[in-house]
Amino acid sequence: MNPIAALSYHLRNLFSRLSGLLAQKWKTSFYLYLAGLFSVLIVADTAFLHLSTNMRQGAFDMMVRYRLVVPEADKDIVIVDIDEASLAAMAKEYGRWPWPRQVLGEFVEQIEKQHPQAVVFDILFSDADVYNPDSDAYFDAAIADTNNTYFPMLRLDPADDALSHIKPGMIPGVTPINTGASPDATVAMVLPYFHSILANDRMGLHNIYPDIDGIVRQYPVYRNDYGWKIPSLPLTIAKQHGYTQPSGLARFPPPRAGEGANESLRELQVSAESVLLNWRGPPFTYKSTSFSDVFNDFSSQNKQRAADEFTGKIVIIGSTAPSLFDIKPTPLSRTHPGVEILATAIDNFKHGDFLRFPDARLVYLLLTLSVIWATAWGFYRNTGRDKIDMLFGASQFILIGISYASINFTNTYINLTGPVTLGLAYFTLARLYGYATSKQLGQNTVRAAEGRSGELHGVLMLIRLDRHTLNDSLREKIRSGMSRVGSSNKSVEILKGDQQGLWDLFENTLIISWLHDTDEKESRLRIARDIQALEQAIAPLLHKYCATMDNDVSSIVFEGRIAGGAQARESWRTLFAETLLAWHQKR
């Protein structure tokens, strides 16, 4: 025997011994033990482990990416893009970014003539331009003449709050949430430099916090710092224009401490209220125009653009240029421009269609346990492989369908990934155990005889399925169907015909056997009734699974003495041979 064949033999032998040991020790109770172990892990994960978080997030990403019904981007939200083309075109006269702020001041003056609904800057004006003070003054004056311009501010790491001199009550638009707001607390913030911006309450945070895996799925509504409500930029716009404001919304679990740019995420876990973004599509879904094209047209004598291009629009001034590094990974793209994420958040707040993610952990827990224990009970009661496969597959399909339908046709995402994945994990392990121990756990009269002593009585029923072409699945369905007929214990096996030599002659032969004590008259009567029921059941089974009216089957019933203990196998061989001889003489 060559080394590979020898290794294969030893592995098969080891597998057979191990599966026999498992079957002898646990029998079908293994399925209940396994369900109990899964239940403990699921409860622990729901309570404090949260190991399935990434799994739920991955499922959400896939469903968002491939959903059929995608909400349309608001046509009144327009991005004026400081793209690479604008950076190149403007560099000839104004140099590299950042340009003198007079450029942006002139832009605001010109666009205001078209009466936009709002002009939103996704640019943080944090410092003075010491080389162009007149340019800064021009920009400050231009903003002072507006009442519809909005600006971001940046929340820094709360660990640096003690070093700051900014109190939340000093920031326009920041309000106490309750009477417990601390008046002396300080917050580390980067505020706009210009007095015209600080003098109004049209500011908001533009921080974006990714989830544990670094993907942006949600947008902050506000921060609760020391009892003070610091609004996000979309929330400020929503309040000013009377849009729907989020309230009491559940969200995915927050990021872990130590992840995310310049944030103390332990603090974030208790301070950030967020919404799950209802994405309108991949990057560059919103209507966009290059900043340099618009700016040059404003100053041109022969204007090419419509005079009302931005009338009634929400105009967001930001950058998609990769060189300015405002790029975030999202479910739809690994390189999603930050200005497009801001546009999505404003769109969601305007229409009130941000995704709601119910934090129904108890419901999800009970559903997951129900799936696992229902599957375990089916295996434990030996319901039948085909029936278990069909019912389990149907349940998984329904759960996935509910999740997918919820994100396509509603604004409430019902995430059933946990019940589906954990149910599938249980099913896989249970099916592997069933496969490994199928022979040991199946009703087997030979092993039953080996475990008993004295003289016993054996009954054999052979059914030949002539002229029927059966695959493994149909054979198992027929075998399983016959095993459920009758009330007495029996062994039901079917010869496939893939054996060597003489055994090939018995392809598609059902072998049904019974064993009882020689003096058990009641057992003999039950077996006789079962034989009649089996003879009546075989034809309908063939018609059901083989889709044919050809019910040409032949059968024989033969009985004889079986020795218990070590002689059991030889006794069954003798009885089988006598049965075959009698069958041949009968035919």
Secondary structure, DSSP 4 states (H G I P E B T S, - for coil): --HHHHHHHHHHHHHHHHHHHHHHHHTTHHHHHHHHHHHHHHHHIIIII-TTHHHHHHHHHHHHHT-S--PPPPTTEEEEE--HHHHHHHHHHH-SSSPPHHHHHHHHHHHHTT--SEEEE-S---S--TT-HHHHHHHHHHHHT-SSEEEEEEE--GGGGGG----GGGSTT-EESSTT--TT----EE--S-HHHHTSS-EEE------TTS---EEEEEEEETTEEEEBHHHHHHHHHT-----S---SPPPPTT-STT--HHHHHHHEEEEE----SSTT-SEEEEHHHHHHHHT-SS--S-TTTTTT-EEEEE---GGGT-EE--SS-SSEEHHHHHHHHHHHHHHT-PBB----HHHHHHHHHHHHHHHHHHHHTT--HHHHHHHHHHHHHHHHHHHHHHHHH-SB----HHHHHHHHHHHHHHHHHHHHHHHHHS--HHHHHHTS-SEEEEEEEEEEETT----HHHHHHHHHHHHTSSSS--EEEEE-S-SSGGGGGGTTEEEEEEEEETT-HHHHHHHHHHHHHHHHHHHHHHHHHH--S---EEEEEEEEEEE-GGGHHHHHHHHHHHHHHHHHHH-
